[in-house]
Amino acid sequence: MKKHYILTAVAALALSFGSCSDFLERDPDQILTEDQVFGDANMIKSVLANYYGRVRWGQNTEDSYSYILLDEACRSDGGPDNTQTFSDTQWRVYDYGLIRNINQFLAGVRAAKVLDKDVQLSIEGEARFLRAWTYFNMCRGMGGMPIVGDEVFEYKAGMDITAMQYPRSTEAELYDYIIKECTEIAPLLPEAPSINGARATKWAALMLKARAALYAGSIANYNNKMVNPIKTAGGEVGIPADKAKGYYETALSTAKEVIASGKYQLQNAKPNDKGKNFYEAVCVKENNKEVIWARDYKYPGQTVEFTKLNIPATH
């Protein structure tokens, strides 16, 4: 009986192929061409949303670790007698896959015919902001890293890969690149704060510029005051001391521009309770005028286990 059923199934399958000869010639319905993506305004925005979702460092509390990373802070299970070790690559950030995808996206957006010019420039600004943010996290973790600009190389078997072998930049060059990118994209981005700070604005770009300049200035200043400064001969790590003043001035003037805009303000519902104000700054989501850019978690689509993993243990 089993053989009978098998033969019947094979026969039925053969008949189905005979009656639908084009079954194996169908176009895949899970893969979109560039023309399909960049010929549809909603699809373009969907791809951009995907890049926001791939941002990790400083904007995402990973729920797949027993310890939680929140910007530079780390919390780990275990007491003082429990030695915690981390892998050598734990805080190494070099997502060139994301940078390549953003560069491909930028080329498509710039050539797209379905977007109004203002929308087109704003989307470009957001994509470049996310790219600058990725480079910033590379730089603060590892110093100067290769800067690929807008290049998108297509590798073919046997081709010379010399052109793809970008050298590391100096640490100063990468911070300068981030600062320059933020300066250029700020005018492209919206001035109105985004809902819950979820999307990049002019002010987010300027604050990334200020933050990058502050980091660079602090490295130039304090690293060179150490008995044994941390630096390499080629400048991939370490910034000359004479650059500190310029970076600090850039950070200060840029931050003042954001403050003067009046778009944001410190939480001050209780002037005599600074602790309560700080709590509201980092925990109140709706109508928070202090947050400039943040990951907008929303159940059930965007959730984390941060609270569960950080409550006092019961055992």
C-alpha positions as CSV (number, residue, x, y, z in Angstrom):
1,M,0.0,0.0,0.0
2,K,2.8,2.4,0.8
3,K,4.3,1.8,-2.7
4,H,1.0,2.5,-4.2
5,Y,0.6,5.8,-2.4
6,I,4.2,6.9,-3.4
7,L,3.6,6.1,-7.1
8,T,0.3,7.9,-7.0
9,A,2.0,11.0,-5.5
10,V,4.7,10.9,-8.1
11,A,2.2,10.5,-10.9
12,A,0.2,13.4,-9.6
13,L,3.3,15.5,-9.4
14,A,4.3,14.6,-12.9
15,L,0.8,15.6,-14.1
16,S,1.0,18.9,-12.3
17,F,4.3,19.7,-14.0
18,G,2.9,18.7,-17.3
19,S,-0.1,21.0,-16.9
20,C,1.9,23.9,-15.4
21,S,5.1,23.8,-17.5
22,D,6.2,27.2,-16.3
23,F,6.2,26.2,-12.6
24,L,10.0,26.2,-12.3
25,E,10.3,29.3,-14.4
26,R,8.5,31.7,-12.0
27,D,10.2,34.8,-10.7
28,P,11.1,34.6,-7.0
29,D,8.5,36.5,-4.9
30,Q,10.9,37.2,-2.0
31,I,13.6,39.1,-3.9
32,L,13.0,42.6,-5.2
33,T,15.1,44.2,-8.0
34,E,16.6,47.6,-7.7
35,D,14.0,49.0,-10.1
36,Q,11.2,47.7,-7.9
37,V,12.8,49.2,-4.7
38,F,13.8,52.5,-6.1
39,G,10.7,52.9,-8.2
40,D,8.5,52.9,-5.2
41,A,8.6,55.7,-2.6
42,N,7.2,53.5,0.2
43,M,9.7,50.7,-0.6
44,I,12.6,53.2,-0.3
45,K,11.4,54.3,3.1
46,S,11.0,50.6,4.1
47,V,14.7,50.0,3.3
48,L,15.7,53.0,5.3
49,A,13.7,51.7,8.2
50,N,15.7,48.5,8.0
51,Y,18.9,50.4,8.4
52,Y,17.6,52.1,11.5
53,G,16.8,48.7,12.8
54,R,20.3,47.5,12.3
55,V,21.8,50.3,14.4
56,R,23.2,48.7,17.5
57,W,25.8,50.7,19.4
58,G,24.4,53.2,21.9
59,Q,20.9,52.8,20.5
60,N,20.1,49.2,21.3
61,T,20.0,47.1,24.4
62,E,20.7,43.6,23.2
63,D,18.4,40.9,24.6
64,S,20.6,38.0,23.5
65,Y,23.3,38.3,26.1
66,S,23.4,37.5,29.8
67,Y,25.1,40.9,30.2
68,I,23.6,44.1,28.7
69,L,25.4,46.8,26.7
70,L,24.0,50.2,26.9
71,D,26.3,52.7,25.2
72,E,29.6,52.5,27.2
73,A,28.0,50.9,30.3
74,C,28.1,47.2,31.0
75,R,26.3,45.1,33.6
76,S,27.1,41.5,34.2
77,D,25.7,38.7,36.3
78,G,27.9,37.7,39.2
79,G,29.4,39.3,42.3
80,P,32.8,40.6,43.1
81,D,34.2,37.1,43.6
82,N,32.9,35.9,40.2
83,T,35.5,36.8,37.5
84,Q,33.8,37.9,34.3
85,T,35.7,37.6,31.1
86,F,34.7,38.9,27.6
87,S,35.7,37.7,24.2
88,D,38.4,39.7,22.4
89,T,35.9,40.9,19.8
90,Q,33.1,41.9,22.3
91,W,33.3,45.7,21.7
92,R,34.8,45.7,18.2
93,V,32.5,47.5,15.8
94,Y,33.2,47.3,12.1
95,D,30.0,46.7,10.3
96,Y,31.2,47.3,6.8
97,G,28.3,45.2,5.6
98,L,25.9,47.9,6.8
99,I,28.1,50.7,5.3
100,R,28.1,48.9,1.9
101,N,24.3,48.5,2.0
102,I,23.9,52.2,2.8
103,N,26.2,53.1,0.0
104,Q,24.2,51.0,-2.4
105,F,21.1,52.6,-1.0
106,L,22.5,56.1,-1.5
107,A,23.3,55.4,-5.2
108,G,19.7,54.2,-5.7
109,V,18.1,57.1,-3.9
110,R,20.1,59.7,-5.8
111,A,18.9,58.2,-9.1
112,A,15.3,57.6,-8.0
113,K,12.6,59.4,-10.0
114,V,9.7,58.8,-7.6
115,L,10.7,61.1,-4.8
116,D,10.2,64.9,-4.4
117,K,13.5,66.6,-4.2
118,D,13.2,67.7,-0.6
119,V,12.2,64.1,0.5
120,Q,15.0,62.7,-1.6
121,L,17.6,64.9,0.1
122,S,16.1,64.2,3.6
123,I,16.3,60.4,3.0
124,E,19.9,60.8,1.8
125,G,20.7,62.8,5.0
126,E,19.2,60.1,7.2
127,A,21.2,57.3,5.5
128,R,24.4,59.3,5.7
129,F,23.7,60.0,9.4
130,L,23.4,56.3,10.1
131,R,26.7,55.7,8.2
132,A,28.4,58.5,10.2
133,W,27.1,57.0,13.4
134,T,28.5,53.6,12.4
135,Y,31.9,55.1,11.7
136,F,31.8,57.0,15.0
137,N,31.4,53.8,16.9
138,M,34.2,52.2,14.9
139,C,36.5,55.1,15.8
140,R,35.8,55.4,19.5
141,G,36.4,51.6,19.8
142,M,39.4,51.1,17.5
143,G,40.8,54.4,16.3
144,G,41.3,55.1,12.7
145,M,39.5,52.7,10.3
146,P,39.3,52.5,6.5
147,I,37.0,55.2,5.0
148,V,35.4,53.9,1.9
149,G,33.3,57.0,1.1
150,D,30.4,56.3,-1.3
151,E,32.3,53.4,-3.1
152,V,30.5,50.2,-3.9
153,F,32.8,47.6,-5.4
154,E,31.4,44.6,-7.2
155,Y,33.8,41.6,-6.9
156,K,34.2,39.2,-9.8
157,A,36.2,36.0,-9.7
158,G,39.8,36.5,-10.6
159,M,39.7,40.3,-10.6
160,D,42.5,42.4,-9.0
161,I,41.4,43.3,-5.5
162,T,44.1,45.9,-4.9
163,A,41.6,48.8,-5.3
164,M,39.4,47.3,-2.5
165,Q,42.3,47.2,0.0
166,Y,41.7,50.5,1.8
167,P,44.3,51.3,4.4
168,R,43.4,52.4,7.9
169,S,42.9,56.2,8.2
170,T,44.4,58.1,11.1
171,E,42.2,58.5,14.1
172,A,42.0,62.3,13.4
173,E,41.1,61.7,9.8
174,L,38.1,59.5,10.7
175,Y,36.8,61.9,13.3
176,D,37.3,64.7,10.7
177,Y,35.3,62.6,8.2
178,I,32.4,62.2,10.7
179,I,32.4,65.9,11.5
180,K,32.4,66.8,7.8
181,E,29.6,64.4,7.0
182,C,27.4,65.8,9.9
183,T,28.1,69.3,8.7
184,E,27.0,68.5,5.2
185,I,23.9,66.5,6.1
186,A,22.5,68.8,8.8
187,P,20.8,71.2,6.3
188,L,19.2,68.2,4.5
189,L,17.4,66.9,7.6
190,P,14.2,68.1,9.2
191,E,14.3,70.8,11.9
192,A,11.2,69.6,13.7
193,P,11.9,67.0,16.4
194,S,10.8,63.5,15.3
195,I,8.3,61.4,17.2
196,N,10.0,60.0,20.3
197,G,13.3,61.0,18.8
198,A,13.2,58.0,16.5
199,R,14.5,59.5,13.3
200,A,17.5,61.6,12.6
201,T,17.0,65.4,12.5
202,K,19.3,68.4,11.8
203,W,19.9,68.5,15.6
204,A,20.8,64.9,15.8
205,A,23.4,65.4,13.1
206,L,24.8,68.5,14.8
207,M,25.0,66.7,18.2
208,L,26.9,63.8,16.6
209,K,29.2,66.3,15.2
210,A,29.7,67.9,18.6
211,R,30.2,64.5,20.2
212,A,32.8,63.4,17.7
213,A,34.6,66.7,18.1
214,L,34.6,66.3,21.9
215,Y,35.9,62.8,21.7
216,A,38.7,63.8,19.3
217,G,39.6,66.8,21.4
218,S,39.7,64.8,24.6
219,I,42.0,62.2,23.0
220,A,44.3,64.9,21.7
221,N,44.4,66.6,25.1
222,Y,44.4,63.9,27.7
223,N,46.1,61.0,25.8
224,N,49.2,63.2,25.2
225,K,49.4,64.0,28.9
226,M,50.0,60.4,29.8
227,V,53.5,59.2,30.6
228,N,53.1,56.6,27.8
229,P,50.4,57.9,25.4
230,I,48.5,55.3,23.5
231,K,49.3,55.8,19.9
232,T,50.7,54.2,16.8
233,A,53.5,55.5,14.6
234,G,51.1,56.1,11.7
235,G,48.5,57.9,13.7
236,E,45.9,55.2,13.4
237,V,45.6,55.5,17.2
238,G,46.3,58.8,18.9
239,I,45.7,62.4,17.9
240,P,48.3,65.2,18.0
241,A,48.0,67.5,21.0
242,D,47.9,70.7,18.9
243,K,44.5,69.6,17.5
244,A,42.7,69.6,20.8
245,K,41.8,73.3,20.8
246,G,40.2,73.2,17.4
247,Y,38.1,70.2,18.2
248,Y,36.9,71.6,21.5
249,E,35.9,74.9,19.8
250,T,33.9,72.9,17.2
251,A,32.2,70.9,19.9
252,L,31.2,74.0,21.9
253,S,30.0,76.1,19.0
254,T,27.9,73.2,17.6
255,A,26.3,72.4,20.9
256,K,25.5,76.1,21.4
257,E,23.7,76.1,18.0
258,V,21.5,73.2,19.1
259,I,20.7,74.9,22.4
260,A,19.9,78.2,20.7
261,S,17.4,76.5,18.4
262,G,15.1,76.1,21.3
263,K,13.9,72.7,20.0
264,Y,15.0,70.8,23.1
265,Q,15.2,71.5,26.8
266,L,16.2,69.7,30.0
267,Q,13.5,68.0,31.9
268,N,12.7,70.3,34.7
269,A,9.2,69.4,35.9
270,K,10.4,69.5,39.5
271,P,13.1,72.2,39.9
272,N,13.9,71.1,43.4
273,D,14.2,67.4,42.6
274,K,17.0,66.9,40.2
275,G,16.8,63.1,40.7
276,K,13.2,63.1,39.5
277,N,14.1,65.2,36.5
278,F,16.9,62.9,35.5
279,Y,14.6,59.9,35.9
280,E,12.1,61.6,33.5
281,A,14.9,62.4,31.0
282,V,15.8,58.7,30.6
283,C,12.5,56.9,31.4
284,V,9.7,59.1,30.1
285,K,8.9,58.5,26.5
286,E,6.0,60.6,25.4
287,N,6.6,64.3,24.9
288,N,10.1,64.1,26.2
289,K,11.8,67.3,25.0
290,E,15.2,66.4,26.2
291,V,15.8,63.4,23.9
292,I,17.3,64.3,20.5
293,W,17.7,60.8,19.0
294,A,16.8,57.4,20.5
295,R,15.6,54.0,19.5
296,D,11.9,53.9,19.8
297,Y,10.9,50.7,21.5
298,K,7.2,49.7,21.1
299,Y,5.5,46.5,22.0
300,P,5.2,44.0,20.3
301,G,7.4,45.0,17.4
302,Q,10.5,46.4,19.2
303,T,11.1,45.1,22.7
304,V,14.0,44.2,25.0
305,E,14.6,42.2,28.2
306,F,16.7,44.9,29.8
307,T,14.4,45.2,32.9
308,K,14.2,41.5,33.4
309,L,17.9,41.0,33.2
310,N,18.7,43.9,35.5
311,I,16.4,43.4,38.5
312,P,18.0,42.0,41.7
313,A,18.4,38.3,41.7
314,T,16.0,36.3,43.9
315,H,18.3,33.4,44.6
